[in-house]
């Protein structure tokens, strides 16, 4: 009996080895849409991508050119702009390419590279949003100590930490992905090489990968989101003590727009990565991915910078300087 069990187990392992496929490329399925809708979305996504590049580039240019914007808040906003440009450029061209040629494959190495950069930029943005909320908390709740707490040495450390820690955890997830065997179907049901969508093609137990995804989600999604909420609750409490009705209204308007963007980004990410086996169909998950990988980079320049009086003043000064006398 024991011999038969051992023989059966060996046959199972042999069949698994036979079914494993040497992966050289994946096919990204994208969205299942009618041709007319694909043409419409191609135009819409191209327009939004252009706005993303233009808006974030303008913010970066103004912060570099105008010395009045050389403050901790705009220092972090400049990093957010770099992340958003990189973020969008990592996924949107692939999305646009899928609309033109749905069956065009992406190489295995190219797919893993895209996954690594996507995770790096996504996790970096999570920590940057947390740091920016802390910066606003210190500015509003401890204005007299702001320059001491948020000195340039602290700001530099706070800016470097998200990039380094995010790249490290992204690399760990990609290295674990390299150990996963794939069998048969190599069609990724997504518009870019998203980690969970690739893992669904595995033909072996992926519990190590799933635990790593959960750890990453807790450290970079759930934890920062809770801390951001605490920061804004403290900020709102401080705003309620403002005597001026107009000042209170302006502060609430700014905080509410920031909270909407933060809630949209973290909320969609938490649903995607902390509830991966939810009942949401794949098409809905792809739409959720659009929010945190596409729409947020478009909205961030408008919410965090272009509505600010300081940025508008800097834009006017730069335009006036470039105008021929």
PyMOL commands that set and color helices and strands:
alter all, ss='L'
color gray80, all
select helices_A, chain A and resi 2-19+35-65+67-69+72-100+108-141+143-149+152-178+195-199+207-240+245-274+282-306+309-322
alter helices_A, ss='H'
color red, helices_A
select strands_A, chain A and resi 20-21+25-28+105-107+182-183+187-188
alter strands_A, ss='S'
color yellow, strands_A
deselect
rebuild
show_as cartoon
